[in-house]
Amino acid sequence: MVGKLLMRGMLVGIVAGLVTFAFARTFGEPQVAQAISFEDHEHAAAGDAPEPELVSRGTQAGLGLLTGVVSYGMALGGLFALTYAYAYGRIGSIGARPLSAWLALAAFVALVVVPTLKYPPNPPSVGDPETIGYRTGLFFLTLAISIAAMVLSLNVRRIAATRFGQWNGSLVGVIFFVVIVGVALSALPEINEVPAAFPAALLWKFRTVAMGMQIVMWTSIGALFGMLAERAPNMSRSADERGYVAGRMARNFVRRGH
């Protein structure tokens, strides 16, 4: 079962990667090209010699982008499938599609929204090359904190739901997540290496497209995986059908005198 879900997750990730590539190629590459033009202009104004291109822009915007996005999507799809296999049946009688959608939303918040709030993506020509290691470390630290907060909040939600009901338990879990993340983000150091002359509109468009790519990726994974997982053995029944079958089994057990 897990192996089949893993294969379906990777397949979904590839399809999601292709859709995301089309989005990035259409809306993202123009912003990257403008950012590179700005960087070239700054180097020319300073009298610096242009750096040699190891990979042409055509390859970067075409095959390179396609390979990177599809590989990224396939890896996310596989990890998503393993998470789905673990969560199924452990968080209540929820159907395959709703579970896939909720997991995709939780992953999007933990892996994308929270790190982006503190350290948003920057286009080429933004950022000091000497601090790239420091900035990368802070980003992954934020990512780890966000994932840990999400896992803890789900456990808090489960415990609170047994005492206060599903709705109130969910509110408690959300509040717990927001508080933990808010404290962590406020404690982490700020980084602002955007040049003063860099166009604010271009920076905004780049970050908007970067967020849009993630939205396309996770929406595709959540929707497509739910459709495929619903067809898997033992996962095609809805929550109501599973409850009905469980009730009939219990009544037959009592009638037999057990």
ABEGO torsion letter per residue (X at the ends): XAAAAAAAAAAAAAAAAAAAAAAAAAAAAAAAAAAAAAAAAAAAAAGBBBBBBABBAAAAABAAAAAAAAAAAAAAAAAAAAAAAAABGAAEBBBAAAAAAAAAAAAAAAAAAAAAAABBBBBBGBEBAAAAAAAAAAAAAAAAAAAAAAAAAAAAAAAAAAAAEAAAAAAAAAAAAAAAAAAAAAABBBBBABBAABBAAAAAAAAAAAAAAAAAAAAAAAAAAAAAAAABBGAABBAAAAAAAAAAAAAAAAAAGX
